[in-house]
Amino acid sequence: MTLSTLLVCADAATVDVLRRVVEELGMKVELCAEPVRAAVRLAQERFDLVILDCKTTRDAIGLLVGSRSSRLNDSTLAVVVVDGQANIRELFSLGVNFVVYKPIAYERALSSLRAVQNLLYRDKRRKARAMVHTQATVDYAGGEQVRATLVDMAEDGMAVTFGKKLPPTSKVYFQFQLPGLKTTVRLSGQVVWQDWNGRAGVQFADVPQTSRRIISEWLEKNLDEAPSSEPVPEVVRPEAVRVERPVESSGVVAAAAARVEKQDGKNREREAVARLRSEPDNRRQTRYACRLGAEVFQTGSSVRNYCHLSDLSPGGCYLEMAIVFPQGSTVEITVRTHEMKLRLSGEVKASHPSYGMGISFKLNTKEEREGVQQLIDFVAATAPGAE
């Protein structure tokens, strides 16, 4: 997968250095000497990278504003070549990702653009999808051990054909083997869209390290993204025009890369919050999202297991814990709040190693049922947005 670059520069010496570096990195280059022509190309075509070395700051700002407001290049990575510190804050506020200081030296430009390229390939890889046709076993609220077909795969999600519509915003637990591999992938995900014929988009929520590695290695073999495998294209002259972005000094590159890494970390944290919870028997009952500290014992054992209770309903709950009990096991659960301590009995209806267990309550007395209702009232009263 070749990256495309639009280089906006009229200085022959700078063009020679940047063009050489971009070509060595295996990216396509289109050269625009004039900002007016560059603006036209940005409105016509999508570029992965834009390098701006304009004669005036005004020209650079104009191109930045135009690209950020366009449909094609609103998220294109931008590098600006500057003489000094003047207007740096303003440039970054307009969406500049990297800055390179003049005079442009080959080694510094190579180091900077290599860092840019790594970010671009990582983003491309995250979004790129590989076609796949393999069967999966799925658990979700309303179904256990359901068969589904994976359609395509990316770093952060996949398309799946379930054959029927799932409950809205359903969380799902997958087990499958990718083509050519024998190791089972286990992960949880969140259904983010569905169509009328049972095809759905799933965003990964919690992926164990081993499964993440399997997916990454499989995608690496099935997505043609390696720069070394791409022929180095010729630079397109002004008549054919394509744009590339200005380069940044190594110090600024490191800072910008750190910001991207920090944002990626936040995204992963947000995704990890969406954990799989499988509804037990009473699947038509209202569920209440919560996260309460609890203890669980397998019947007949005195070993205390700490966990989090979530997805509470009058008939059951989900216990988030790494080590789980076999399906069919009977358990004793103790959950505490500031005002109450509740002990409940239940049966494991769904067991997901490294994730947790779906529990069906065994409520034999009026007091036990009232206790569950009090707990539900507490969860509803303390939920975000509750009056």
Buried (B, 14 or more C-beta within 10 A) or exposed (E): BBBBBBBBBBBEEBBEBBBBBBBBBBBBBBBBBBBEBBBBBBEEBEBBBBBBBBEEBEBBBBBBEBBBEBEBBEEBBBBBBBEEEEBBEEBBEBBBBBBBBEEBEEEBBBBBBBBBBBBBBBBBBBEBBBEBEBEBBBBBBBBBEBEBBBBBBBBBBBBBBBEEBBBEEBBBBBBBBBEEBEEBBBBBBBBEEBEEEBBBBBBBBBBBEEBBEBBEEBBEEBBEBEBEEBEBBEBBEEEEBBBBBBBBBBEBBBEBBEEBEEEBEEEEEEBEEBBBBBBBBBBEEEBBEBEBEBBBBBEEEEEEBEBBBBBBBBBBBBBBBEEBBEBEBBBBBBBEBEEEEBEBBBBBBBBBEBBBBBBBBEBEEEEBEEBBEBBBEBBEEEEEEEE
